[in-house]
Amino acid sequence: MEVRRIVRVPAIGLTAVLLLSACGGAATPTGEPDDGETLKVVGAFATQIEEPWDGVIHTALQAEADAGRIEYSFIDDIGYAGDMERVLRETAETEQPDIIFGDAFGNEEAARAVAADYPDIAFVFGSGGGPVEPNFSVFDNWIHEPAYLAGMLAGGLTESNVLGVVGGFPVPEVNRIVNAFIAGAQEVNDQVEVKVTFLNSWFDPAAAKEAALAQVDAGADVLFAERFGVIEAAQENGLASIGNMSDQESLAPESVVTSVTWNMEPTVKYVIDQVLAGSYTAQDLKDFSMVAKGGAALAEINSEAAGGVPEELVATVEEREAEITAGTFRVDINEAIPPGSTIPEE
């Protein structure tokens, strides 16, 4: 598979003397950085950058580039057909970055093999596995808490008592979001039925829309767009929808009630600070993607969408949100495949 594009994103306001290339190459993650050093960071993404999961990582890295803290470039659409290892090795050799951020789902062995051969580069990858010393850190989108709140909204809004969810793969990282959504819906509406369809794809908007339309035909009147493409189906049918990963209200303001959002900025900032301080070590960065550290949130509720959101429902959701933030209510982590899910055959 041919890599679709390599994009360089220069930091604003930097002079050439601050570029890492002028410092003689990549810094050792555990070594002392030079004074005034600007880190060289590369994003390596399996999907197109428009896919919301990788898009969230990219957005956080772009913010650091805009702030002048890093020199940033990225490679996207690498895929899952064996190109990740080649791309990472070429990047490590030719770019000599301080940090490589990326997603290892579907490419775990490749990412870990390259990281082992380049211990002076900090590898920070979305992964279902654990960290590996000295340089392979892991993160994930632990957004089950706002997903629970979104479920409460959906359960309170439905008139048919049927909700629809279209997800990527039935893997733990997705299952926990969907299960939290279902649990939230059931808290406010014990009559609710949730239809769950998996695509076995991370980015196929056409298939996602088709799956959502099938759920609408089966009675669903509120759709959770765990994957990109579902909101379009909701909009065309005048139904309420809930976005995922980033605030997607702008895609269809008359449909999107809220979004389950992931914010990678706390994770990215922490890693950059660690490398700059010469104190980077391999870690599981899970906590930085949760509500307590600002890594997850429910987007502002669009009370005008889909015929309006009752004030009492908003108040109920906000009360539960405050309890989650205060640590007095914990959303269960359930990574099993949701019961009754529709999963295409391989």
ZAMAR-592293 format. One record per atom (N, C-alpha, C): x negated, y negated, z negated. Coordinates in steps of 0.2 Angstrom, whole numbers, plus 5000, padded with zeros to 4 digits. Atoms other than C-alpha are relative to their C-alpha. Layout:
// residues N
XYZ
...
//
This chain:
// residues 346
499650065000
500050005000
499649945000
500350064999
499449835005
500249954994
499850055005
499349704991
500349945003
499650054996
500549564996
499649945000
500450075000
499549414990
499649994994
500450025005
498249344979
500049935000
499850075001
498649174972
499549974995
500450045005
497449054963
500449944998
499650055003
498248944951
499549954996
500550045003
496948804946
500349974994
499750045006
497148724929
499949935001
499950074998
497648544929
499449964996
500550055003
496248414925
499350034999
500749975001
494748534925
499549975005
500650024996
493048484932
499650075002
500449934998
491948614941
499550024994
500549985006
490748604926
500350054995
499749965006
492048684915
500250075003
499849934997
492448834927
499550054998
500449945002
491849004921
499550025004
500549984995
490949034937
499349974998
500650045001
489748904932
499650024993
500349975006
489448994915
499650065001
500449944998
488649144924
500450064999
499649945000
490149264923
500450014994
499549995005
491349344911
499650014993
500349995007
491049334892
500250064997
499849945004
491049484881
500649984995
499450025004
492749484872
499849994992
500250005007
491849514855
499449954999
500650055001
490449384858
500249934999
499850075002
490349204854
500049965007
500050044994
490949094868
499649945000
500350064999
490048944875
500549944998
499650065002
490648774868
500349975007
499650034994
491948694880
500150055006
499949954995
492148864889
500750005002
499449994998
493648884900
500150075002
499949934999
494249064901
500250025007
499849984993
494449154918
500550064999
499549955001
496049254918
500450025006
499749974994
496849364931
500650044998
499449965001
498649434931
500050055006
499949944995
498849604940
500750034999
499349985000
500649644943
500250055005
499749944995
501449804950
500549985005
499550024996
502949714956
499949935003
500050074998
503349554965
500149954994
500050055006
503149404954
500749974999
499350025001
504949364957
500450054995
499749955005
505449524946
499949974993
500050045007
505849444929
499550034995
500549975006
504749564918
499349975002
500650034998
503149514927
500049935000
499950074999
503849344930
499949964993
500150025007
503849314911
499349994998
500750005002
502049354909
499649955004
500350054995
501549244924
500249934997
499850075002
502549094917
499649984994
500550025006
501549104900
499349995002
500750024998
499949114909
499949945004
500050064996
500348974921
500049944995
500050065005
500748864905
499449994997
500750015003
499048894898
499549975006
500450034995
498248854915
500249925001
499850074999
499348694916
499749964994
500350035006
498648654898
499349995001
500750014999
496848664905
499650054996
500349955004
496448814894
499750065004
500249944996
496148944907
500049985008
500050004992
495748964926
500450065001
499549954999
497149074932
500150025007
499849974994
497449184947
500450064999
499749935001
498549334950
500150035007
499949954994
498849484962
500750034998
499449975002
500649544963
500250055005
499749954995
501649684972
499450065001
500549944999
500249814969
500350065000
499749934999
501449954967
499850054996
500149945004
501450124960
499750065004
500249954996
500650224974
499250015000
500749995000
498850224968
499549945001
500450054998
498250054972
499849964994
500250045006
498149984954
499350014998
500749995002
496450064950
499649965004
500550034995
495650004966
500149924999
500050075001
496349824963
499749984994
500350025007
495849814945
499250015001
500749995000
494049884949
499749945005
500350064996
493849754963
500149934997
499950065004
494549614952
499450004995
500550005005
493349664938
499349995003
500650014997
491849664950
499949935003
500150064996
492149514961
500249944996
499850055004
493049404949
499749994993
500350005006
492249444933
500449964995
499650045005
493649384922
499950014993
500149995008
493649364903
500650054998
499449965002
495449434902
500450025007
499649984995
496549534914
500750024996
499349985002
498449534910
500350045005
499649974995
499649654918
500550054997
499549955002
500949794917
499750075002
500349934999
500349974915
500550055001
499549955000
502050054916
500050035007
500149964994
501850184930
499350005003
500750014998
500050144931
499550014994
500450005006
499450194914
499350035000
500649975000
498050304918
499549965004
500450054996
497350184931
499749944996
500250065003
497350034920
499550024994
500449985006
496550134905
499350025003
500649984997
495250204916
499549955002
500450054998
494650044923
499849964993
500250035007
494649964905
499550034997
500549975003
493550094899
499349995003
500650014997
492250054912
499849935000
500250085000
492249864909
500249984993
499950025007
492149844890
499949934998
500150075002
491649664891
500649965003
499450044998
493349614899
500650024995
499449995004
494949604888
500550025005
499549974996
496249714896
500649994995
499450015005
498049664889
500650025005
499549974996
499349764897
500750024997
499349975002
501249804895
499950075001
500149935000
501249984890
500450034995
499749965005
502150124882
499650044995
500549975004
500550184874
499749964995
500350045005
499450124861
499349975002
500650044998
497850014861
499450055000
500649965000
496150084864
499449964999
500650045001
494550014857
499550015006
500150065004
493549914861
500549945003
499850054996
494549814874
500750005003
499449994997
496249884879
500649994995
499450025004
497749794870
500750015004
499449984997
499549834873
500649954997
499450045002
501249734872
500650035004
499449984997
503049764877
500549944999
499550055001
504649664878
500550024995
499649985006
505349694861
500649954999
499550055000
506949604865
500750034998
499449965002
508249724857
500449954995
499650045005
508749594844
500449955004
499550044997
509449464856
500450045005
499549964997
510149604866
500650024996
499549985005
511149654851
500549945000
499550065000
511849474850
500449995007
499650004993
512249474869
500550055000
499549955000
513149634866
500649984996
499450035004
514249544853
500449965004
499650044996
514649414865
500450045005
499649974994
515149534879
500650044997
499549965003
516149644867
500649954998
499450055002
517149484861
500349975006
499850034994
517349424879
500450045005
499749964995
517949574888
500850014999
499349995000
519849594892
500250075002
499949934997
519749764900
499750054995
500449965005
518649834885
499550055004
500549964996
517449894899
499549955002
500550044999
515749824900
499550045005
500449974995
514449864914
499249984998
500750015001
512549884912
499650035006
500449974995
511349904926
499249994998
500750005002
509549954921
499550035005
500649974995
507850004929
500050074999
500149935001
507250164923
500350024993
499849985006
507950264908
499450024995
500649995004
506350244898
500149964993
499950035006
506150194880
500049935000
500050075000
505750014884
500749975002
499350024998
507449994893
500550034996
499549975004
508450114883
500149964993
499950045006
508150014867
500449945001
499650064998
508849854875
500750025001
499349984998
510349944882
500450024994
499649975006
510750034866
500149944995
499950065004
510549874856
500649965002
499450044997
511749784868
500750044998
499449965001
513049934866
500249994992
499950005007
512849924847
500349934998
499750075001
513149734847
500750005002
499350004997
514749754858
500450044995
499649965005
515349894846
500249974993
499950035006
515149784831
500649965000
499450044999
516449664837
500650035003
499449974997
517549774847
499950085000
500149925001
517649964842
500450035006
499649974994
518749994858
499650005006
500450014994
517349944870
499750065003
500349954997
516750064883
499449975005
500550034997
515050034891
499850055006
500249964995
514650104908
499249985002
500750024999
512750114911
499750045006
500349974994
511850144928
499349985000
500750014999
510050164930
499850015008
500150004993
509250134947
499450045002
500749974999
507550224945
499649955004
500450054996
506750064952
500049944995
500150065004
506049914943
500349935004
499850064997
506549794957
500350025007
499649984994
507949834970
500649964999
499450045001
509149684969
500650035004
499449974996
510249764983
500350064997
499749945003
510449924974
500349984993
499750025007
510749834957
500749975001
499450034999
512149734965
500550055002
499549944998
512949894973
500250044994
499849965006
512849984956
500549954996
499650055004
513649824947
500750005003
499450004997
515049824960
500450064999
499749945002
515450004957
500350004993
499750015006
515649964939
500649954999
499550054999
516749814943
500650045002
499449954997
517849944953
500350044995
499849955006
517850054937
500349964994
499750035005
518549914927
499649954996
500450055004
517049814920
500149935001
499950074999
517349634917
499549964997
500650035002
515749584909
499450045002
500649964998
514049634916
499449984997
500750015003
512349644908
499550025005
500449994995
511049614921
499350024998
500749985002
509549714914
499549995006
500450014994
508949714932
500349945005
499850064996
508949574945
500550035006
499549994995
510449574957
500750014998
499449995003
511849604945
500449945000
499750065001
512249424942
500449985007
499750024993
512649404961
500750045000
499349965000
514049544959
500549974996
499650035005
514749464944
500349935003
499850074998
514849284952
500550015006
499649994994
515649354968
500750024998
499349975003
517049434957
500349954995
499850045005
517249284945
500050034993
500149975007
516649384930
499449974996
500550025005
515549344915
499450055001
500649965000
513749404916
499549984995
500550025005
512249404904
499350025004
500749994997
510449384911
499550034995
500549975004
508849464905
499349985002
500750025000
507049424902
499949925000
500050085000
507249234906
500749985000
499350035000
508649114905
500249995007
499850004993
509549144921
500749975002
499450044999
511049024919
500049975007
500050044994
510448924934
500150045006
499849964994
510749074946
500750005001
499250004999
512649064943
500349974993
499750035006
513148934930
500750024998
499349985001
514948984932
500150074997
500049935002
514549164928
499650024994
500549985005
513049174916
500249974993
499850025007
513649164898
499349984996
500650015003
511849184891
499550055003
500549954998
510249284893
499650024994
500549975005
509149394883
499349995002
500650024998
507549314884
499450024997
500649985002
505749364882
499549945001
500550064999
504349234879
499350034998
500749975001
502549294882
499549954997
500450065002
501849124876
499650024994
500449985006
501449184858
499550055001
500549944999
500549344864
499449975004
500650024996
499549254878
499649954996
500450045004
499049114866
499650034995
500449965005
498549234853
499450035003
500649974997
497449334865
499549955002
500550064998
496649174872
499649984994
500450025006
496249114855
499550054997
500549955002
495449274850
499450015004
500650004996
494349284865
499649944999
500450065001
493849104863
499650004994
500350005007
493449134845
499550064999
500449945001
492449294849
500250054996
499749955004
493549394839
500550055003
499549964997
494549494851
499950074999
500049935001
494949674847
500650035003
499549974997
496049804855
500650004994
499550005005
497749784846
500750025004
499350004998
499649824848
500349944998
499850075001
500349654850
500850005000
499349995001
502149714847
500449944997
499750055004
502549584834
500149935003
500050074997
502249434845
500650005005
499550004995
503649484857
500750014996
499450005004
504949484843
500349944998
499750065002
506149354836
499649964995
500350035006
505149324820
499449955003
500650044998
503649254830
500149965007
499850044994
504649174844
499950035007
500149974994
504349304857
500750035003
499349984998
506249344859
500549954998
499450045002
507849244859
500650015004
499450004996
509549234865
500149935002
499950074997
509749084877
500649974998
499550045002
510848944874
500750035003
499449974997
512649004876
500449955004
499650044995
513548934891
500750004999
499349995002
515248904883
500549995006
499550024994
516048844900
500050065005
500149954994
515549004910
500650054999
499549955000
516849134915
500649994996
499450025004
518349044908
499949984993
500150025007
517548994892
499950054995
500249965006
516849064876
500349984994
499650035006
517949054861
499549984994
500450035005
517148944847
499950054994
500149955005
517449084834
499550055002
500449944998
516549214844
499349975000
500750035000
515049094846
499849994993
500250005007
515049064827
499850064997
500249935002
515049254824
499350025002
500749984997
513549274835
499549964997
500550055003
512649124828
499850024993
500049985007
512949194810
499550065000
500449945000
512149364815
499349985002
500750024998
510749274824
499649974994
500350035006
510349174808
499750064995
500249945005
510249344798
499450045003
500649964997
509049424811
499449964999
500650045001
507949274810
499749994993
500250005007
507949274791
499750064998
500249945002
507549454791
500550044996
499549965004
509149504782
500450055004
499749964996
509849594796
499550035005
500549974996
508849724806
500450045005
499749974995
509349784823
499650075001
500349934999
509049974825
499750015006
500349984993
507850034838
500150075002
499749934997
508650174848
499750015007
500349994994
507550234862
500350065004
499749954996
508650374868
500449985006
499650024995
509550374884
500749994998
499350025002
511250294882
500450065002
499549954998
512650424882
500449985006
499650014994
513550444898
499749965006
500350044995
512250354908
500050035007
500149974993
512250374927
499349995002
500750014998
510450414933
500050045007
500149964993
510050454952
499550054999
500549944999
509150614956
499449975003
500650024997
507350594960
499950035007
//
